[in-house]
Structure formats: C-alpha cells, structure tokens
Amino acid sequence: MTQAVRFYDQHLDDASPSFLDDVMAGLSARPRALSPKYFYDRRGSALFERICTQPEYYLTRTEERILAAAAAEIAELAGPESLLVELGSGASRKVRLLLEAMQPARYLGVDISREFLLESTRRLAADYPWLEVHAVWADFSRRLSLPRDLSGGRAVAFFPGSSIGNFEPAAAEAFLAGLHRLLPTGSGLLIGVDLVKHHDILEAAYNDAAGVTADFNLNLLQRLRDELGAELDPRGFRHLAFYHAAASRIEMHLESLRDQTIHVGGRDFMLSAGETLHTENSCKYSIDGFQALAQRAGYAPTAVWTDPQALFSVHYLSCL
C-alpha cells in the first residue's frame, strides 16, 4: 500500500518579504534585478524540466551519469537507514538513483513550488512503497528547519543541478554554513557543482536553439502579470544570457527592447531601451575553489566525482 506523503508548510512566514516586496525592491535597485527563485511557479518548473532535456544543456545528463557511476560509493559514505533530504526536489529523477543505492529509511523533498513538490513526492511514494516520504514547502534560500520527527539521526542533504551557483560565492558560503547547522553531526552533503569551461559551451547551454530557456526567463514577467497584476508587455523584452569571465559566471537578464514602463504595486518603473532586469547568476567553480569554500563553511571534502570531459562535478562533504 502506498503511504501518504507527510506535508509540512514552512512557506508562509509573516517576517519574510513577499513576492511583491521582492519585486518592488528589485525594480527599485540599480541595476534592476529579480530573484531566480521566482522562476519556479508551476509553468516555470515544467519549463525547467524541458530545459534539462535540451541537447545544449549538458548539466543534467552529465550529473545523472556521474551519480549513476558513483551511486555505490555514495551509499557507503551515507551509511544505512539515513534521512535523505533533497533541496529543490523538482521532478526527483536524479534522487531515484540515490534511493535505489542508499535505501534510506526516510526521504524529505523541499521545494518552493508547492504543486510541483506534491506531484513529485506523491510519485515517489507510489513508486517506493517501502519509503517514508515527507515534503516541506519552503524557500530554503531563506530559512529551513527539519520537521521535529525528522530531526534526530544521520542525514544526507542532496543539492543537485549546480543550484549552489545561483548564489554569489559569499552568499553560497553563508548558505552552506546555515545548512551545516541544520544537519545533525556526522551527516553529509552531496552537491552538484558546475565547472569552469570554455565560454562557448556555457553560453550555448543557456541559449538553447529551441528557445526553452528564453521562455523560462520570460515566464517571470508573466508571473508578475498574473499574480501581482503588473501592467507590462512581455513582448517588449528579450532573453539575454552570457558568460561573465571576470566573475566566473553565466548571467541571465531580461533586456528591454524599447523605452517602457512597468506598473506594479502602485508604482511606475521606467525602463530605457537596452536596460535589463538581472534574473539569474550561475557561478562556475574549479574543484579546488569549491572545496575551499566548503571548508570555510564547516565541511570536510570527502569525495569528488567528475565526468571524463571535466564538465561537471559531484562532491560529498562531511559535516564536522
């Protein structure tokens, strides 16, 4: 019999800024910016799953191959009967490789997209009837707590997809340090990290020929219209993604194609032609550089796996 998913709502917090608060602050800033976490409404999450299948987007398939090859070693490092915590559960494809190798006692999926989270965790509960499945609806970039009945014992956090690259390095270190404090002593973190490589490969991955990444980026404007009542024309913007070599990151922007005004929250924001809304960074690391960052956050680098072309890396970090 399939077990029901145990659901916890940590998303609603009166002390946290709302979507509107963040949008107003981002549009008021110079340069203007919108947080990438707001990509992930239901449509945005589905578009991201399509991005992962595009031929130019090497990250997902490369990480999956690394995980498949290293699964037995990862299970040995994780130990038996652990709690597996997946941050940004999405469609939960990669985690199935770990579930089958590790056989954890419990699984906890965490995601900002409520409906996508429920769909993915219900599928896992149906496909793995022996597994105790939990789901936390939360913005883990701000704050996350383990549900009380999951707070004891050994845990392994899984943060795939190089999502750590969405944080600036100082913010990434702070995020990892906060996650370290959350995990019980002796736990581990399994994390995917995209590696520095030729800019042509990087830029192609974020400018796929089918235009799925462009749709994903532009969908953020549709969210402003649908959820905040913003008055704007998405056709007045284009997707822009490029590699910023000095900062070792891909930047995504929405570029205004003309002088125009966004009206939202009772205010008008005037954009000039060529002005952009900075929507995402995706920082790239060397293996040594990322391990040094992880050490500053309190972890001991324990193992690292990569692919033959050194496109991507997966790290196992132990909590000291």
Disulfide bonds with the S-S distance in Angstrom:
none
